[in-house]
Each structure stands twice: as structure tokens, then as C-alpha cells.
Amino acid sequence: MKINIVMLFRSVNRYHTLLSAALLIAPFQAVAQSPRWELVPDGGIQWNVTTSQPHTDHIEMSGKQLSAIITYGTNDRQELLVKKQLVFPMLRTIPNNTHASLKTDFDGSELPVIKVNGSPLRLKPVSFYLKGILRIQSQSSTLVTATDILYPSVDKAGFIQLRELVNNSNRTCHVEVDSLVKEQHTDAAKGVYGEYLIRSEVTGYGAFDLKPGGKHTMAVIYSARKISTPAYHFSPAYELARREVFVKELMQDLVLETPNDTINRGFGFAKVRATESIYDTKGGLMHGPGGGAYYAAIWANDQAEYANPFFPFLGNLNGNESAVNSFRMFASYMNPAYKPIPSSIIAEGDGYWNGAGDRGDQAMIAYGAARFALASGDTAQAQQLYPLINWCLQFLELHKRPDGIITSDADELEGRFPAGKANLSTNALAYGAYQSAAYLAAALGHTDTAALYNQRAAKLGRDIESFFGRTVQGFNTYRYYEENTILRSWICLPLVMGLNQRRDATMKALLSPYLWTQNGILTASGDHTFWDRSTLYAFRGLFFAGATDTTLKYLAYYTRQRLLDEHVPYPVEAWPEGDQRHLSAESALYCRVITEGLFGMVPTGLRSFDMCPRLPASWNHMTLRHIRAFAADMDIAVKRAGKRFTVTVTNKGKTVLTKNWDGKSTLHVVLPG
């Protein structure tokens, strides 16, 4: 029986009934199917190949000197398929613009011919495994099986495919591995640093007898360098060990423990993608989106707004340093005429991009910098960032109309969808920026400025309600800009910032069939485009606003799709644009769904925060361990205690707060010391 989703949705009156009905119909029918991938006990995920149907996917993996987009899977003959696109962000090409990283593709022809007893080794995959590396188990028609492990070097311009051959028979077999080196010299006139050398090289080649149970390890090493730079000798085992240590350390900080193993695992994986995409440029560490296009460059949204406020919670040294460095770069464009800071600083810091004009970038930077400064718990660092925040807020003041609304040329979608002369995104971010800047000013002893920013936040909140608050497609929510008549995904931003005047209707609108689809929230009602960033912001806002049980169902569905289904294992950028690239900052936004949404954490000082944890009715407990924000090593545990809850906060093993809590009121936590 076919169900008309819109008519069903309109026919239900009560809010919770509305959402429950939506959960039961089309967007969730796919949940009944078994996902392609499954969780495995060591913290990874695995696809066991059980069908002859071909399937390929792609994943991005990064180190400080390169990024790799690996296409992998099975072809129509059930044979192993692996292709590589390697990006070397510090080997710049001409023109030296946003996309000027050296890129090269390998289609598999660079792999050596391997023969077993004179017959070519043809591999058919048995399983694929992911956890910061890609591991492929394959069998063949010969006596030998193979395990391939693919991974980037943590800090060198090298990528490695390590292959272990095993004789699983009871007879000795003769194995031959070709010696194969491929080199490509680029045109010196097209390189910022002249000629580059791209190289793939086989190690562990030769002819040998493999006894029963015997193993042999070989590797293909991919690298690129300036022609004037000496060659480097890569140790595949050493580089693998370092990559595994990198992943292990990330899994040990900011650890989520809930009854939902899939969300726990998705959170762990998102930490890896959020953190690995940091490049050691001549301008310092730069977090980059990736996706084959965006490297050695920073953006006011991806880095300042999305990723940077997350890094203090994780406590990763590279992440925090890249955040500080990005704010330093943005601050270098402050000017007395208050011309806008560029949207993006590119080419290792040597250039900039502002092709969409002011996208609300000053609101993005002020919001992200204030949040980062507070969560860092570092007074000296906060003082360094404070002038940038003040400059950005003054810029916003200069772009206020008489009705109090802030104008901007565009929003973060850069004209892909209309945003009018003043949009909700810029204004909601500015509201959040004023709030956080007020907390920061107070923490640094600037009480008068704190009072001023609080006043401006309160007024802007009222002006947002007055100008943007409208009935749109039957929902008493927000228009996105003055001429807007259809629902837009960014109506979630007021919920994220704690503006709750239109909370219930906005929740309904976000999860209505006008916006919600199997792939998350549409950018605009009636369109087919989705961007994960707005879906993740919506989840965070819905949790923060208190729609806990409903939002959990949607988050669980989304996580299952992204972690275990057909395109895994991270949040994506968008579709159809970019073919669902694994941009890094979207993974940081996923993590913030948990820290700032589910746990409701809001920095209020350098050693203090508010929180209102949202424990779902189906859970009896949830814990976030080793939170590094506020210069701490903190655990937050929430447990059900009858109709109430017990919330315990410890820092470095010492109890900071134990509260018999009603589950509604905001908890204020001050860390001693």
C-alpha cells in the first residue's frame, strides 16, 4: 500500500504523533535492510563479500603531507578493484589558486605482476575492513591468499599499499614478484617550485619459494617531491605502526559510551576524519576540507566555524595548533577600513579567495573564535584571539540595517541557493558570536564589554524574531531571507543558538517530508540537494532544544547510513555536488552533535560551562570520557535514577559535581584551579 507522506503528516495534530508517524514511513524503510558493513569487536567496521554483485566505494585518508582518495571494491568478475587519487598539497601548481595542489591518479597498472607457480595471481576479495586504514583480505585460484593494507604516512609525502602473501596450502609454491618502478616528471613551468617527481616503487620483489604457512611481505610506495629534494627511504612497517598509533590515540580521547554501539563507533570514526586532514604547510598547520579540491587552505565556515570549536574538546595537539594558526591568518586581514576578511586563505597562506563576497564570514569567525577561546581554557591564547573577535563584531555592527538585521552578500553556499540581502544564517551566527564573546570578555575582565555584547545579543535575538519569524509552508518557523517562501534547512540555526520562540514548529518543519529525506535534510523544500552540514547542525539544534527521543531515532538512522551502508564511513559534503566527498569538517560537526547537542555543553568561561544532557528514554546511561576542553581531563556521566537523573562530573579523577537532576534545568559547572 502506498502512503501519501504529506497528507499523512498534515492529518496528525499532536507534535509527538507527527514525528512518530514520520519515523514509520518512507524515510526509514531502508532500516529494515541489512547494511553492507558491520561493526567488529576491535573498533573497526567490516564488509564481508557475500554476493557476486559488483560494488565500489571511495574513502579519503590524509596525513600532514598528502591526502589519498581510494576507490575500492569488486568488479563484475568479482575481482579486486583499487584505484588511487593522491594529492600533494605543498607541491603547488600554476596558477596557485584554491585547487593548485599536485594531483595524480593510479589505476592499478602500477602494481607488480605476481605469479604463483607460473600463473598470474588474480585476487577475489573476501572482506574489506576500515579503521583509519583500509585492509582487504583476498583469495585466489592459486595456493596463495593476500592481505592488502592501504594507508598514508602520518607526516611524509608518501602513501603505501602493503601486501602480505600467505601460502595456505600443504605444498611449497614458487612466487615471483616483478620489480616495477614508475616515474612521472611534471612540467617545471607548471609548478610553483619547478619540476616535481611522482614515483611508485615496488619493494619486496624477487623470486622465492614459499613453504606451507609461509608469508612474504611486499609493498608499493607512492611518493612525490620537488626534483631538487633528495629521495626518502620509506619503511612500510614503520609508517603503518605510526598510522595505527595516530588512530589509537584519537580513540582514547573524548570517548563516547552509550547503549547505541553504532553511534559510539560513528563518533570514534568522525574524530579520525576531523583530525587527520591537517597539512604541515610553510604557513604552519592548516586544517583543510579535502575532497580532492581543498587543501593547504582554510575557510571561515569549514575551519573557523565548524572544526575549530571542536578541537579543544578532543585535545589533539595538531587540531588545536591548526585552529590557532587559522585565526592568526584571518586576523592578518583585519584593517581599519573594516573591509571584510576573505572567506578563504589559500596556497599555504600566500593568497586568498573572496569570490562570493561577504558570506557572513565575520559572523562565522567571531562565533568560532569565541567558542574556541573559551573551550581552550588558556588565558594567554584567549587574549590573543580577543582582538580578532572584537574586530569581527564591530564589522557586523557596521553592517546592521535600521531594523537591526545584519546584511551579507551571500551565505556559506555561495550563491548556489538564494540568500537575499540579509539571511538567517549570518544573523543567527552573529547572535551566537555575541553571546560567546560576552562570556569571553567577562572571563578576561572586560565587564563593560561583556555587558554591551549581552545587550547586543538580546536585541539581535528580538530582531531575528521580528524580521525572520514567519509562517512558511504552514509552519510557524523562519523565512531564510525576505523574499523566501519555502522551507530551508538553516532554520535549524536559531535552535542551535538557543532561540526557542518558534521551537516546536521549527522542529516539525525540519523533520517534515518537505525537508527530511533518506539522505538527511534537503537544502530547500522541493529540491533534491542535500548538504550534511545542515543535517548535522539540525541534529545538534534538535537535541539542544529538547527533542531528544525523536532526534535520536533520526541520528541513529543517519549514522547507520553513513557508517555501515553503501558509502562509508564518514559524514559527507553534499549530493549531487562533489559525489558525497568525505570533507573533514563535516566529521567535526558530527562530533559536535554529541558534545553540544546530546550533552548540551556550552562554554561560559575559560574553566566553566553550562550543560543540559539529553538522556533518551530508551537509554539508562551515557558517558563522555576524557573531555580535554577547559584544560581538563574530564568525564561526564549521566544515569537514570527513577524519574530523575544522576549527573557526575569528574576532572582528573576528582569529583567536581554530583547532582540529582530533574533532566530539564541547566547545570552550571565550574572547574577548580
Residue pairs with C-beta under 8 A, 6 or more apart in sequence:
3 25
3 26
5 22
5 25
5 26
5 513
6 513
6 514
8 21
8 25
9 18
9 21
9 22
9 512
9 513
10 474
12 18
12 21
15 504
15 507
15 508
16 550
18 508
18 512
19 507
19 508
19 511
19 547
19 550
20 550
22 511
22 512
22 513
22 516
23 550
23 553
23 554
26 518
27 513
27 516
27 517
27 518
27 557
28 553
28 557
30 518
30 561
30 565
31 557
31 560
35 560
35 564
35 565
36 47
36 55
36 564
36 565
36 566
36 568
37 45
37 46
37 47
37 130
37 563
37 564
37 565
37 568
37 569
38 45
38 46
38 47
38 48
38 564
39 45
39 261
39 262
39 265
39 564
40 46
40 129
42 131
43 131
43 251
43 265
43 268
44 129
44 130
44 131
45 129
45 130
45 131
45 265
45 269
45 563
45 564
45 568
45 569
46 127
46 128
46 129
46 130
47 127
47 128
47 129
48 126
48 127
49 74
49 78
49 125
49 126
49 127
49 128
52 78
54 73
54 74
54 75
54 76
54 78
55 73
55 74
55 566
56 71
56 72
56 73
56 74
56 81
57 71
57 72
57 73
57 566
57 567
57 568
58 69
58 70
58 71
58 72
58 567
58 579
59 69
59 70
59 72
59 130
59 134
59 568
59 569
59 570
59 582
60 67
60 68
60 69
60 70
60 273
60 277
60 290
60 291
60 292
60 581
60 582
61 67
61 68
61 70
61 132
61 133
61 134
61 150
61 151
61 152
61 276
62 68
62 152
62 276
62 277
62 278
62 279
62 290
62 584
63 152
63 153
63 154
63 155
63 156
63 243
63 276
64 154
64 155
64 156
64 278
64 279
64 280
64 285
64 318
65 88
65 89
65 90
65 153
65 155
65 156
65 157
65 158
65 279
65 280
66 86
66 87
66 88
66 89
66 152
66 153
66 157
66 158
66 159
66 224
67 86
67 87
67 89
67 152
67 277
67 290
67 292
67 295
68 84
68 85
68 86
68 87
68 150
68 152
68 159
69 84
69 85
69 87
69 291
69 292
70 82
70 83
70 84
70 85
70 134
70 150
71 81
71 82
71 83
71 84
71 85
72 81
72 82
72 83
72 128
72 134
72 136
72 150
73 81
73 125
73 128
74 80
74 81
74 124
74 125
75 81
78 124
78 125
79 122
79 123
79 124
80 123
80 124
80 125
80 136
80 138
80 148
81 108
82 108
82 136
82 148
82 150
82 161
83 105
83 106
83 107
83 108
84 105
84 106
84 159
84 222
85 103
85 104
85 105
85 106
85 292
86 103
86 104
86 105
86 106
86 159
86 222
86 224
87 101
87 102
87 103
87 292
87 295
88 101
88 102
88 103
88 157
88 196
88 224
89 101
89 279
89 281
89 288
89 295
89 296
89 348
90 157
90 279
90 280
90 281
90 282
90 296
90 348
91 101
91 102
91 157
91 191
91 193
91 196
91 224
91 225
91 226
92 100
92 101
92 102
92 191
92 192
92 193
92 296
92 347
92 348
93 100
93 101
93 102
93 190
93 191
93 192
94 100
94 189
94 190
94 191
94 192
96 192
96 347
96 350
96 351
97 346
97 347
97 351
97 353
98 293
98 294
98 297
98 344
98 346
98 347
98 353
99 293
99 294
100 192
100 347
101 295
101 296
102 186
102 191
102 196
102 198
102 224
103 292
104 184
104 198
104 224
106 200
106 222
110 180
110 182
110 200
110 220
110 222
111 161
111 180
111 220
112 177
112 178
112 179
112 180
112 202
112 205
112 218
112 220
113 120
113 178
113 180
114 120
114 121
114 165
114 175
114 176
114 177
114 178
115 121
115 175
115 176
116 140
116 142
116 143
116 144
116 173
116 174
116 175
117 142
117 143
117 173
117 174
118 174
119 141
119 142
121 140
121 142
121 144
121 146
121 165
122 140
122 141
123 138
123 139
123 140
123 146
124 138
124 139
124 140
125 136
125 137
125 138
126 137
126 138
126 139
127 136
127 137
128 134
128 135
128 136
128 137
129 135
129 136
129 137
130 269
130 568
130 569
131 247
131 269
132 151
132 243
132 244
132 246
132 247
132 272
132 276
133 149
133 150
133 151
133 240
133 243
133 244
133 247
134 148
134 149
134 150
134 151
135 147
135 148
135 149
135 150
136 147
136 148
136 149
136 150
137 145
137 146
137 147
138 145
138 146
138 147
138 148
139 145
140 146
142 173
143 167
143 168
143 169
143 171
143 173
144 165
144 166
144 167
144 168
144 173
144 175
144 210
145 165
145 166
145 168
146 163
146 164
146 165
146 166
147 163
147 164
147 166
148 161
148 162
148 163
149 160
149 161
149 162
149 163
149 164
149 240
150 159
150 160
150 161
150 162
151 159
151 160
151 162
151 239
151 240
151 243
152 158
152 159
152 160
152 243
153 159
153 160
153 234
153 239
153 242
153 243
154 239
154 242
154 243
154 246
155 242
155 280
156 223
156 232
156 234
156 239
157 223
157 224
157 225
158 221
158 222
158 223
158 232
158 234
158 239
159 221
159 222
159 223
160 219
160 220
160 221
160 222
160 234
160 236
160 239
160 240
161 219
161 220
161 222
162 217
162 218
162 219
162 236
162 237
162 240
163 217
163 218
163 219
163 220
164 215
164 216
164 217
165 175
165 210
165 215
165 216
165 217
165 218
166 213
166 214
166 215
167 173
167 210
167 211
167 212
167 213
167 214
167 215
168 213
169 212
170 212
171 212
172 209
172 210
172 211
172 212
172 214
173 209
173 210
174 207
174 208
174 209
174 210
175 207
175 208
175 209
175 210
175 216
176 206
176 207
177 202
177 204
177 205
177 206
177 207
177 216
177 218
178 202
178 205
179 202
179 205
179 206
180 200
180 201
180 202
180 205
181 199
181 200
181 201
181 202
182 199
182 200
182 201
183 197
183 198
183 199
184 197
184 198
184 199
185 195
185 196
185 197
185 198
185 227
186 195
186 196
186 197
186 198
187 195
188 194
188 195
188 227
193 226
194 226
194 227
194 228
195 226
195 227
196 224
196 225
196 226
196 227
197 224
197 225
197 226
197 227
198 223
198 224
199 221
199 222
199 223
199 224
200 220
200 221
200 222
200 223
201 220
201 221
201 223
202 218
202 219
202 220
203 218
203 219
203 220
203 221
203 236
204 216
204 217
204 218
204 219
205 218
208 216
210 216
217 236
217 237
219 236
221 234
221 236
223 232
223 234
225 231
225 232
246 276
247 272
250 268
250 271
250 272
250 275
250 314
250 316
251 268
251 271
252 626
253 271
253 314
253 315
253 316
253 626
253 628
254 271
254 313
254 314
254 315
254 591
254 595
254 624
254 625
254 626
254 627
254 628
255 268
255 624
255 625
255 626
256 263
256 264
256 267
256 268
256 594
256 622
256 623
256 624
257 264
257 621
257 622
257 623
257 624
257 625
258 264
258 619
258 621
258 622
258 623
259 618
259 619
259 620
259 621
259 622
260 552
260 556
260 619
262 556
262 559
262 560
262 563
262 564
263 555
263 556
263 559
263 594
265 563
266 559
266 562
266 563
266 569
266 590
267 590
267 591
267 594
269 563
269 569
269 570
269 587
270 570
270 571
270 587
270 588
270 590
270 591
271 314
271 587
271 591
272 587
273 570
273 571
273 582
273 584
273 587
274 307
274 310
274 314
274 319
274 584
274 585
274 587
274 588
274 590
274 591
275 311
275 314
275 316
275 318
275 319
276 584
277 287
277 288
277 289
277 290
277 584
278 285
278 286
278 287
278 288
278 318
278 319
278 322
279 285
279 286
279 287
279 288
279 295
279 296
281 296
281 348
281 349
282 348
282 349
283 296
283 325
283 329
283 348
283 349
283 350
284 321
284 322
284 325
284 328
284 349
285 318
285 321
285 322
285 325
286 296
286 297
286 298
286 322
286 325
286 326
286 348
286 349
287 298
287 302
287 303
287 307
287 308
287 319
287 322
287 323
287 326
287 584
287 585
288 294
288 295
288 296
288 297
288 298
288 584
289 299
289 302
289 573
289 583
289 584
289 585
290 581
290 582
290 583
290 584
291 573
291 578
291 581
291 582
291 583
292 581
293 578
293 581
294 302
294 583
296 346
296 347
296 348
297 344
297 345
297 346
297 347
297 353
298 304
298 326
298 329
298 330
298 344
298 345
299 343
299 344
300 330
300 341
300 343
300 344
300 359
300 361
300 362
300 364
300 365
300 368
301 343
301 359
301 361
301 364
301 412
301 585
302 583
302 584
302 585
303 322
303 323
303 326
303 368
303 585
304 326
304 327
304 330
304 364
304 365
304 367
304 368
304 369
305 364
305 365
305 367
305 368
305 429
306 368
306 533
306 585
306 586
306 588
306 589
306 592
307 319
307 323
307 584
307 585
307 588
308 322
308 323
308 326
308 327
308 368
308 369
308 371
308 372
309 368
309 371
309 372
309 375
309 592
310 319
310 588
310 589
310 591
310 592
310 595
311 319
311 320
311 322
311 323
311 372
311 588
312 320
312 372
312 375
312 376
312 377
312 628
312 629
312 630
313 375
313 591
313 595
313 601
313 627
313 628
313 629
314 591
314 628
315 626
315 628
315 629
320 376
323 372
324 381
324 384
326 345
327 365
327 369
327 372
327 385
327 388
329 345
329 349
330 341
330 345
330 365
330 388
331 387
331 388
331 391
333 341
333 342
333 345
333 352
334 341
334 387
334 388
334 391
338 391
338 394
338 395
338 398
340 354
340 357
340 358
340 361
340 362
340 395
341 361
341 362
341 365
341 392
342 352
342 353
342 354
342 361
343 353
343 354
343 355
343 356
343 358
343 359
343 361
343 414
344 352
344 353
344 354
345 351
345 352
345 353
346 352
346 353
355 414
356 409
356 410
356 414
356 415
357 408
357 409
357 410
358 399
358 408
358 409
358 410
359 408
359 409
359 410
359 411
359 412
359 414
359 426
360 406
360 408
360 410
360 411
360 412
360 423
360 425
360 426
360 429
360 430
362 392
362 393
362 395
362 396
363 392
363 396
363 406
363 408
363 426
363 427
363 429
363 430
363 433
364 412
364 429
365 388
365 389
365 392
366 388
366 389
366 392
366 393
366 396
366 429
366 430
366 433
366 437
367 429
367 430
367 432
367 433
367 436
369 385
369 388
369 389
369 392
370 385
370 389
370 433
370 436
370 437
370 439
370 440
371 436
371 603
372 385
373 381
373 382
373 385
373 386
373 389
373 440
373 606
374 382
374 436
374 439
374 440
374 443
374 603
374 604
374 605
374 606
375 603
375 629
375 630
376 382
376 606
376 629
376 631
377 606
377 607
377 629
377 630
377 631
377 632
378 606
378 631
379 443
379 444
379 606
382 440
382 443
382 444
382 606
383 444
386 440
386 441
386 444
389 433
389 437
389 440
390 437
390 449
392 433
393 430
393 433
393 434
393 437
393 453
393 456
396 406
396 430
396 433
397 456
399 406
399 407
399 408
400 406
400 407
401 407
401 422
403 463
403 466
403 467
404 459
404 460
404 462
404 463
404 466
404 467
405 422
405 427
405 463
405 464
405 467
406 422
406 426
406 427
406 430
406 460
407 421
407 422
407 426
408 419
408 422
408 423
408 426
410 419
411 419
411 423
411 425
411 426
411 490
412 425
412 533
413 419
413 523
413 531
416 523
416 529
416 577
417 488
417 523
417 524
417 527
417 529
418 481
418 483
418 484
419 425
419 480
419 481
420 480
420 481
420 482
420 483
420 484
421 481
421 482
422 467
422 481
422 482
423 480
423 481
423 490
424 464
424 468
424 478
424 479
424 480
424 481
424 488
424 490
424 491
424 493
424 494
425 480
425 490
425 493
427 460
427 463
427 464
427 468
428 464
428 490
428 493
428 494
428 496
428 497
428 499
429 493
429 497
430 460
431 457
431 460
431 461
431 464
431 497
431 499
432 496
432 497
434 453
434 454
434 456
434 457
434 460
435 453
435 454
435 457
435 497
435 498
436 603
437 453
438 449
438 450
438 451
438 453
438 454
438 457
439 450
439 603
439 604
439 605
441 447
441 449
441 450
441 453
442 450
442 605
443 605
443 606
461 499
464 478
464 494
464 499
465 499
465 501
465 502
467 482
468 478
468 479
468 480
469 476
469 477
469 478
469 501
469 502
470 477
470 478
470 479
471 477
472 478
472 479
472 484
472 485
472 486
472 487
472 491
472 509
473 485
473 486
473 487
473 509
473 514
473 525
475 487
475 505
475 506
475 508
475 509
475 512
476 502
476 505
477 487
477 491
477 502
477 505
477 506
477 509
478 491
478 494
478 502
478 506
479 485
480 488
480 490
480 491
486 514
486 524
486 525
486 526
487 509
487 512
487 514
487 515
487 524
487 525
488 523
488 524
488 525
489 510
489 515
489 521
489 522
489 523
489 524
489 531
489 534
489 535
489 538
490 534
490 537
491 506
491 509
491 510
492 506
492 510
492 521
492 534
492 537
492 538
492 540
492 541
492 542
493 537
493 541
494 500
494 501
494 502
494 506
494 541
495 503
495 506
495 507
495 538
495 541
495 542
495 544
495 545
496 537
496 540
496 541
496 544
498 544
498 602
500 545
503 545
503 546
507 542
507 545
507 547
507 550
509 515
510 516
510 521
510 538
510 542
511 542
511 550
511 554
514 522
514 525
514 526
515 521
515 522
515 525
516 522
516 554
517 530
518 561
519 530
519 561
519 575
520 530
520 532
520 534
520 535
520 558
521 530
521 534
521 535
521 538
522 528
522 529
522 530
523 529
523 530
523 531
523 534
528 576
529 574
529 575
529 576
529 577
530 574
530 575
531 573
531 574
532 562
532 571
532 572
532 573
532 574
532 586
532 589
533 573
533 585
533 586
533 589
535 558
536 571
536 586
536 589
536 590
536 592
536 593
537 589
539 551
539 554
539 555
539 558
539 593
539 597
540 589
540 592
540 593
540 596
540 597
541 597
542 550
542 551
542 554
542 597
543 551
543 593
543 597
543 598
543 600
543 614
544 596
544 597
544 600
544 612
544 614
546 614
548 614
548 615
548 616
548 617
549 616
549 617
549 618
551 597
551 614
552 616
552 618
555 593
562 568
562 569
562 570
562 571
562 572
563 569
567 580
570 582
570 586
570 587
570 590
571 582
571 586
571 587
571 589
571 590
572 580
572 581
572 582
572 583
572 586
573 580
573 581
573 582
573 583
573 586
574 580
574 581
594 624
595 601
595 624
595 627
596 602
597 614
598 613
598 614
598 622
599 611
599 613
599 614
599 622
599 624
599 636
599 638
600 610
600 611
600 612
600 613
600 614
601 609
601 610
601 611
601 629
602 609
602 610
602 611
603 609
603 629
603 630
604 610
604 668
605 670
606 630
606 631
607 630
607 631
607 670
607 671
607 672
607 673
608 630
608 668
608 669
608 670
608 671
609 629
609 630
609 668
609 669
610 666
610 667
610 668
610 669
611 636
611 666
611 667
611 669
612 664
612 665
612 666
612 667
613 622
613 636
613 638
613 645
613 647
615 621
615 622
615 638
615 640
615 645
615 663
619 640
620 639
620 640
621 637
621 638
621 639
621 640
622 637
622 638
623 635
623 636
623 637
623 638
624 635
624 636
625 635
626 633
626 634
626 635
627 633
627 634
627 635
627 636
628 634
630 671
632 651
632 652
632 671
633 651
633 652
634 649
634 650
634 651
634 652
634 656
634 671
635 648
635 649
635 650
635 651
636 647
636 648
636 649
637 646
637 647
637 648
637 649
637 650
638 645
638 646
638 647
639 645
639 646
639 648
641 660
644 660
644 661
644 662
644 663
645 660
645 661
645 662
645 663
646 658
646 659
646 660
646 661
647 657
647 658
647 659
647 661
647 667
648 655
648 657
648 658
648 659
649 655
649 656
649 657
649 658
649 669
650 656
651 671
651 672
656 669
656 670
656 671
656 672
657 667
657 669
659 667
661 667
